[in-house]
Amino acid sequence: MDAPIRVWGVETNNLKNIDVQLVPNAINLLIGPSGSGKSSLAYDTIAQIGYHEFMSMFADNISEPTYRIKGYENMYPAVPIKQSNYNNNIRSTIGTYFGVSRSIILVYAAVLNVSEDRFILNKEENFCSECHGLGFKKVLDKNRIINYDIPLKDNPFRCWNRFTSFYKQIIEHFCLDYKIDSNKTFRQISEHEKELLLYGESKEKYSIRYQTSGRVAQRTTKYYGVMTGVSMLPKYTISEHFFSNCECEICHGEKYSPELEQYRIFNLSIGRFMVTPFEQLISTMEQMCSQYSEPQLQFAINSIYHFVRTATELGLGYLFFNRAIPTLSGGELQRLRLIQVLNTQLSNLLLVLDEPLAGLSGSEKCAVYRSIVRLAKRHTLLIVDHSDTFCKIAQNILALGMEGGKNGGHIIDAEKYINRERIKRTIPINQPTEVIHVLISNCVYQYNGVNLHIGINSLNLITGHSGIGKSTLLREYFPQFFEKYQYVSAKPLLGNKNNSVATTLNVFPHILDLFAIKFKKSRSFFSNQYGGTGICAKCKGVGYLEYGSRYDGTVRLECGECSGTGFNKKLKKYKLSGKNIYDIWNMTIDELGNFLCDLSPIPIINEAKALMLGHLKLGQSVSTLSGGENIRIRLLKTAQTTAAVLGIDEPFKGLNNSEIFMVVQYLDHLRSKGKTIIVTDHSEGIAHYFARCIELVNKMDVLCEKS
């Protein structure tokens, strides 16, 4: 048996001088509460060691490692695979990203005996002239621009968010002429009236006086509906935020010029091949394998075949080669990367996986699970996961805890932790006060509508296989149906360099007020945010200094002038109950709650404790938060919402069973305040918390509940 991988004296981030070892060619499982240091150990230490050790033997641009250890031995080349997707290149597709497009072009060129250049998309004569080879065009999306719950007289169109006095007046004039009640909301008017407001054009011109840049201006124009694309004000353009990518009407997403339709294999042009779902390509690839036996073609054909077959086995059969990488979820991209690992001819790698079963339905989990077991025969696996499935087969289990943040980072007894997490927890189930029929007939993306039932003032769970449309339902459809609706995304919190826990939870203004009032100065005087006069002159408020460039690597060092806080050092002399702004910035949420209890309590602090976020530091950057911490902070931000219905995307992702229970209790607390909670999630053992469980299916492009 090979010697174990050993790493000792690990102090990366919150890890407390721990020693660990991994069993080679086996499944090693890493468990523990959110924020306990699992990613710090798996990705920031072990994977980084294996990656850096391998790459430094030949690569020129390897940056200095950031892990903190005393030593290691018997390390393997590491392949870290995370559930994240930060690719924003709209021309990057599954085919190009994973190198399969090259093989497809080679096959088409060889079989049809034409030059490979005929199929390369960076040549003008090959791509669609309408969309310039993108496969889509940006069009104004009425689902994004309409606020269904604002009276027409107050301007229900979000994209007309400048010169609002002009738009309010011209809408009123148009409604008066066409006998539309402007006191009604967009939701309340008839379909004909909606069409008029969106696509109509008035017969008369209206003379409108309105405010702009501190002066009164006048404009005489007809009313043109927002969807006509005609601007009623000169030089006014609608923000790209309100546009969506719609399939090109000429190439239908294929990207190629219609002239290339003549080149076909098994009646499929290369463009059609690129937009055909993987599950439908399997039979075509099997035909190619049997018909074209030339040695120069076999390798390319086999690589394409293995990719589409493995993708289908992993529950990704609905995807296609032209699918843009930025449109994939982190889980989808992780499984696609798994395909590369499953098909690679390399062996004895160290594979680090991040919750590979998260977000998957039952059958999808089985397929991915089987693939991971297969990988363990050729590679060493380190899996960060909360699933009981891996606990049963892992040859080595490491547990971190006992809590998150500074109270985490210790090696704890794995068996005791697992037994504690297996305790079944329950809450009283409150049945819906009413079950309403959500019936929507409207096109969004590839869907034509919705037909399902939701329990009002209760907890609703929606499941369904990957790509079925769960997020589309929550993000795009429900706002059209429910009044006072809010969508809570599962995506990581983003922001500028100054974004911290304190600013994200909006407790920083409260702290600034306390200092400003006591010392009779402005808020800005004590602020380390952009534009504040209290920022550190050296690091401009971000708390660190960065050297180097994106080309030769960067080094980030804590700013010595402000000790990493971003504050001007002159603020140290201003104190509240013996604490200056530096001291408070370094407090945890729990410590801040205790500090403010006699000064001026902040309600959201207690809510944060209920969601087990008390360990987070106020000055901690949101970019350092774990997946579980991210989700709970997003939930916490809904505490003061006036929305009656909350649609929450995967709130339990990255959480263990006890944390899931705490989040469920919080959701039930929101329900007790009269809110309707709708959750999409696939975590194990959660169905018993919900009054209604709906499995989403696609029936003739309508999102329905399985009967």
N, C-alpha and C positions, 0 to 999 in steps of 0.2 A: 504493500500500500504506500502511496506517495506521502511524503511528509506534509503536515498541515501548514497552511499559510498562517503566519503569526505576525501580529502588529502589537507593539507594547508602548505604554506611556502615552496614550492618545489624549490630547488636550485641545483638539480642534473645537472651536466655538464653545459649547457648554459642556463638553465631555470632560470627566473628572479623572484624568490620569489612569485610564482603563487599559487592560490587556485583553486582546481577543484572538481567537484562532478559528479558521475555517477548514472544513473537511473537503479535500479535493474530490472532484468528480461526484458531487453530491449536492443536495439542496440544503443550503444554510438559510435559516429563517431569522429575520430581525424584527422583533415586536416591541411594543411599548406605547405609552400614551402620546398624544400629539404634542410636539415640541420637546420631546425627551432627548432628542439628539440622533434619531435614526438616520436621517438624511446626512447629518454631519459625519456620522461614522461610515455609512455605506458609500455615499457619493463624494463628499468633500475630503474623505481620508482614504479609505481602501481603494475605491475606484480611481481616485486621482493618483495614488501611488503606482498602481498597475499601469495606468495610462502614461504617466510621466516617465516611468522607468523604461517602457517600451519605446515611446516616441523620441526620447532624448538620445537614443542610439543612432538616429539618422536624420531627424527633423531639425531645421534651423531656427524655427520661430516658437520654440517651447517657452512659455512664461514660467517664472519662478513659482513653485508650488506653495499653496497657502495652508496646507495641513500642518498640525503641530504634533509631532511624535518623538519618541526616544529611539525607536528602531523597528525593523521588520525583516522577515526572511521568507524564502520560498514563494515569492510573489509571482503571479501569472499576468500576462498581458490582459488588460481590463477593457471591457466594452460596457460603458454605462448607458442604460436605456431608460429614459424618464418619461413620465406622463406629462409632457409639456410640448407646446408648439409655439415657437416665437418666430416662425418663418412668415414674413410678410410679402414675399416676392410673388406677385400674382401670376407670373409666367412659370413658376416652379410647380410642376405637376408630379403625380405619382410616377409617371413614366420617366420623366427627366431626373427626378430626385433619386430614384433607385436604379438609374442606368438601364432601364428596360427599353426605353424608346430607341436607343441605339440598336438593340437587337431586332426590334420590330422593323426599323428602316432597312437594316441589312437583309432581312428575310424578304420584304416586299421588293427590294431592288434585285435580289438574286433570282427569285421565282419569276418575276416579270421581265427579267433581263434588261432593266433600265438603270441609269446612273443613280447612285445613292443621293446625289445632290437634288434629284427631283422631289425628294421627300423631306428635305431639311427645311424647318420652319423659319429659319432666319434669312431666307431668301425671299425677296418681295414677290416674285412671280409664283411662289408656292402657297403663300398664306392668303386667307380671305381678305379682300380689300375693304369689306364693310367694318369688320372688327379688328383688323390688323393682326390677325393671328391670336387674339385673346380668347375667342370662342364665346365672348359675351360683350354686352354693351351696358354702360351705366344709364339707368333710367330712373326718373323720379318715382319713388315708391309711396303710393298713397297710404299704405299701411304704416309708414313711418311719419307721415306729415300730419295725420288727422288726430286731434284730441277730441274724442267722442263725447266728453262730458263738460265741455265749455259751451255756453250759449253762442249762437252764431254771431251776435252783435259784438262779442268780445274776441272775435277772430279765432276760430277753431283750428287754423292751419299753422302748425309749429314752424314751418319753413319761412313764413312771413313774420319773422321775429325781430325785424328792424322796421323803423317807420310805422309802428303799430297803429298810431292814430290815423294814418292814411288808410290802412287796410280795414280797420274797424268801420270807418265811414263808408268806404266804397262797397263793403259787404252789405251794410245797412241799406244803401241806395238800391243795390241789386235785389235784395230780398223784398224791398217795398214794391219795386216794379213788377216782380214775378210772384207777388203774393205768398212769400215764404215767411213764416213766423220767426223773426230773428231772436225771439226769447227762448226758442227751443234749442236743445243741443243737437249736434250732428246725428247722434244716435236716434233722436226722436222724430226726425223728418222723414218723408217718404223717399223711396229709391229714386223717383223722378227728380225730386228736389236735390238729392245728393248729386245726381248726374249734372244738373244745371250748375251747381256751385263748383264742381270739380272741372267740368269740361265746357261749360257754357260761355257765351259771349253776349254782352248786352247790346241792345239795339241803339241805345242812347249813350252819349258821353256824359261823364259826371265831372264837375269841377270841385276839387277837393283841396282844402287848406289844411296843412298839417305841420307839425313840429319837426325840425331837423337841425341838429347841431346848434341848438339854442336860438334858432330863428324860425319864422313862419314862412313856409314855402307853399306854392300852389301848383297843382297838376291837373290837367284836363285830359281824361282818357276814358275809353270804354272799360267795362269790367271784363277781364279774361280769367277764366277758371284756372286754378293753380296747375292743373294737369295739362293745360294747353301748351305750356312752355313759353308763352308770351309774357314778357315783363311789362308791368304797368308803370314802373319807375325806371328812368334811365340808369344804366350802369349797375343795376341791382341784380346780383346773381345768387342763386340758392346754394347753400352749403352742400358739399359732397356727402355730409352726414345723412342727408335725406334721400340719397340715391341708393339703389341696389343693383347688383349685377344680374342682368337678364340674358337668357340665351340668345345668341345672335340669330336673327331671322333668316339670314342667308346661308350660313354654314351649319346652323343648329348645334353649335358647340364643338364642331369637329376641328375648327381652326384652319383647315386647308381650303384652298381655292376650289370652287366647283369643277374646275378643269381637271382636277386629279381624281374625280369620280370614275373616270374611265379605267383606272388602274385598280383591278380587283383580284382578290384571292378568295375563293369560295363565296363569291358574290359580296365580299366586304371590301370597300375602299379602305385605305389606311386611316382616313378620318373617322369612318364609321367604326373601324376596329378600336380606335382610341376611346370612343364613347360607349362601347358595349360593356355592360356589367361583367365582372370577372366570371360570375357563375354561368353566364351564357357563352363565354368564350371557351370554356373547357372542352366542349364537343368540337369546336373549330380547331383547337390546338391538337386534340387527339387525331383529327383527320390529317393535319399537317405532319404530325410525327410519323404517321403510317405511310403518307404519300411521298414525302421528300426525305430521302435517305442519304443525300449527298453529305459527306463528312463536314464540308465547310458550312453546311446549314444546320446540322444536327445540334451542335452546341447552342446556337442562338435559339432555335425552336424549343429545345429542352428547357432553357433558362426561362423563357416566357411561360411555357406550360407549367413548370414547377411554381412560378410566382402566382399565377392565377388560381392554380389548384390549392396551394397552401393558404392563399388569401381567403378563398371560399371556405376551407376547413376552419379557419379562425373567425368565421362569422363576418367576413368583409366582402362577401360575394356581390354586394350591391354597389361597390365602388368600381371605378373605371380608370384607365390610364390618364385621361385628360383632366381628372379631378384635381383642382388646385390645392396645393399643400396648405395654404393659410385657411382653407375652409374645413380642414379636418380637426376633430377633437384631439386632445392629447392622448386619449386612450386608443383612438384609431391609428394615430401615427406610431404609437408604441407597438401595436400589433403588426403594423407594416414593417417596422424595423425588426421585429421578431422573425419575419419571413426571411430576411437577409441572413439572420443568424442560423435559422433552421436549414437554409440551403447552402450555407458556406462550406467550403472544402477545408477550412481551418479547424483545428481541434485544440483542446486544452486551453480554452480562454476562460477568463473570469467574467461572467455575465452578471451585471447588477440590474435588477428589475424593480420597478416601483409599482406596487399594487396591480399586478398584471390581470387580475380578475375583476377589478373595480369597474362599475358601469356596464357589466355584461349580464345578459339574461341567462337562464339556466342552461340551455343547449350551447350557448356561446362559451360559457364558463367551462363546460366539459371539454370542448375542443381545445381551448387554450391550455387547460390543465394537462391534457394528454401530451400536448406539444412540449410543455415545460418539463414534464417527466422524461420525455424523449431527449431533451437537451442535456439533462443531468448525466446521461450516459457518456457524453463526449466532453462536457465542460463542467466547471465549478460554478454553481449558482449561488448568489446572495440575493435574497428576495425580501424586500420591505413590504410587509403585508399584515392585515388584521384577520384574514380569513382562517377559520378553523380547518379548512381543507388542507392547507399546507402544514398546519401543526401536526397532523396525523402522519405525514410522510417525511417530514424534514429529518435528516440525520443529525442536525445540529441546530439548536435554537438558542439565540441570544436575546435577552430581554433588557431594555433600558428603562429607567424610571428614577424615582417612583412617580414624579410629576413632570411638568414641562418647564422650559426656561431654566433659570438658575437652580431650581430644585430638581432638575433632571440630570442626565449625563452619567448616571451610575449604572453599573451592572447589577441587576436584581435577579431574584430567584424566578426562573422562567416558569417552572411548574406551578408555583403559587399564583403567579400573574395570570396564567392561562385558566386555572381553576376559578379565580375570581371573575374573570371575564365571561366564563361559561354560565354564571348564575343568571337565570332568566328573570328579567325585570318586567313589570307590567304597570300600566296606568289605567284608570277607569275610562272606558270608551264612551264618549258622548255621541249619541246618534244625531244625525242631521236634523235641524228644525224643519228643513224642506229639501227635497231633491229636485233640482231644476234641470231642464233639458237644454244643453248647449248645442244649438243647431246653427251653423254658419255656412253660407254658400258664397264663398269668395276665394279667388285663386291667390295662393301664396307659394312661391317657388314651384315645386312640381305637384302641389296638393290643390284640390278643388273645394275643400271645406272640412267641417267638423260635425260629428254627430255622436254625442255622449252625454252622460248625466253626472252632475257634481253635487255633492252634499253640502248644503249651506250651513255655516257655523259648525264645521266639523273638520277632522283631519282626513284628507283624501290622498291616496297613494296611486301614482300612475307608473306602470312598468311597460316594458316592450323591448324588442331587440334593438341593437345599435342601428342608428340611421332610420328608424321608423318615423321619427318626427316629434319626439317628446319635447325637445327644446323649442322647436318651431311652434308647437302648440302653446307653450308657456309664453314665449317671447313675442310671437306675431299674432296668434289668433285670439287668445284670451283678452288682450287689451281692446279688441273690437267688440267683445261681448259684455264684459263686466264693467260696471261703473266703478270708479275708484279702485283700480287694479294696480298692483306693483309687481314687477318681475325682479327676482333676486338671482343673479347670474352665478355660475360656478367658476367663472374665469378668475384668475389671480388679480388681486388689486394692483392697479397701475397708478403711476403718478410721476411727479418730477423728483429730482434728487432729494428735495427737502421733505418728502412725504414720510411721516412717522406714525406710530400708533396714536400719539396725542393729537395730531392734526386730522387723522382719518376718523377718529371717534369724536372729533369736534370738542374735546375737553381743553385744548390749548387756549382758545379764546377766554374760557372761564378763568384759567390760571393768569392770563395776561391782565384780565380785569382786576383781579385781586391785587396785583402789583401796582397797576395804574392808579387805582383808587387810593391805596395806602400812601403812595409816594407822589400823588398828584402830577402824574406824567401821562403821556399818551401810551396807548397800547403798543404802537410802533417802536417806542423806546426800548421795550423789553422783548421784541420779537426777533427770532432768527430766521423768519421766512422772507421770501423774495420781496424787496421793497421796504423791509423793516430796518430801522436804524440801529437795532440791537444785534445785527449780524457780525460775526467774526470777519474782520477785514482780510484775513489771510485766506480762508477757505470759502468765503462768501456764503456762510451759513450751512454748508452741507456736512461739515464735520470731518472731512478728509481731503487729502491732496492726491491728485492723480498725475503720474509721470509716464512718459512714453506716448505711443500712438497705436492705433488699431492695426498698423502694419507690422510694427516690431514688438508688440506686446505692451501692456500697461501694468504699472505697479501702483496700488492704492495704499496710502499710508494715513494713519490717524493724524489729524491736525494737532500739533503740540500746543499751538497758541490757545485753543479753546477746549483742549482735552476731548475732542470728538463731539462736542455738543453743538457747535455752530454759533454759540453766543459770544458777544464781545466781552472780554474779561473785565471791563469796567462795571458789568452788572453784578459781579460777585459781592459787592458791598451792600446791595439791596436785599434785605432778608424779611421773610414772613415766618414768624414763630421760630426764628433761628435758622431757617433754610433759605438759601438763595436759589435763583433759577437754574443754576448748574445742578444743585442737589436734587431739585424736583424733577429735572429732565432725566436723571438717572434712577428715579424711583420706579418700582413696579406699580401696576394698577392697584394691587392690594395695599401697598405702602401709601399711595396717594389717597386712597379711601380713608385710611386711618389718620393721615395728616390733615385732611380736610373736614373730618367729622365735627370739629369744634369751630371751624372757620366758615365754610360754605360748601356743604355736601353737593355732589353732582349725581343725579339719579342714575345715569348710565353706568356709573362705577359699580353699583350693586348688580345691575344686569350683566355686566362683564364677569363678575365673580360667579354668578349663577351659571354662566357658560364656560366656566373654568378657564378664563383668560387672565386671571389675577396675576399670573407670573410674568406677563409681558411688560417690558420696560417702556416708559412713555416715549423716550427718544429713539426707540428701536425702529429701524427702517422697515417699511412694509415689504421691501424686496427680500428680507430675511425670514419672513413668516413661513411656517410650514403650511401644507395644503389644508390641514384641519383648522389651523388658526385663521387662515384666510377666510374660510367659509363661515366660521363663527363670528368673525368681525363683520362680514356682510350681513349676517342675520341680525347682529346687534344694531346695525345702522337702521334697521326697520322698526326699532322700538318706538320711535315717535311718529311713525307714518300714519296718515289719515286714511290710507287705502283700506277698503273693506275686504278685499281678496288679495292674498299673497300667493304668487306662483314661484316656487323655490326649486332651483335646479341642483340636484345631487348634494343636499346639505350634510349627508353623513359620510361623504367620501373622505378617506384618510383618518377616520375616527375609529376607536375601539368601541366595544359594546357599552361600557359604562359612560363614555362620552356621548355615544348615540342616545342613550337614555336621558342624559342631561339636556341634549338638544331637543328631544321629543317633549320633555317637560316644559321647555321654553316655548316650543310651538303650541303646546296645549294651553300655556299661559296666555299666548296671543289669542288663541281660539276663545278662551274664557272672556276676553274683552270684546267679543262679538265678531271676530274675524274668521273668514273662511281660508283654510290652509290647503294648498295643492302642492304636493311634493312629487318630483320624479327621482327615483333612486332604485338601485338594485342590491343594496347591502343585505347581507344574510340576516335572517331573523328579525325583520322589522315590521312585517305585515300585521302582526297582532296589535300594533300600536294604533292602527288606522281604522276609522269607521267604514270607509269605502276603499276598496282596492280595485283598480281598473287596469286591465291589460290592453294596451293600445295596439290596434292592428290597422292596416291600410286596405280598405275595400274600395276598389275602383278610384284610387287617389283621394279618398275621403278618410280622414282620421276618425276611427270609430273604436268603441269598446268591444272587446271580445265577448260574445254571448255565451 
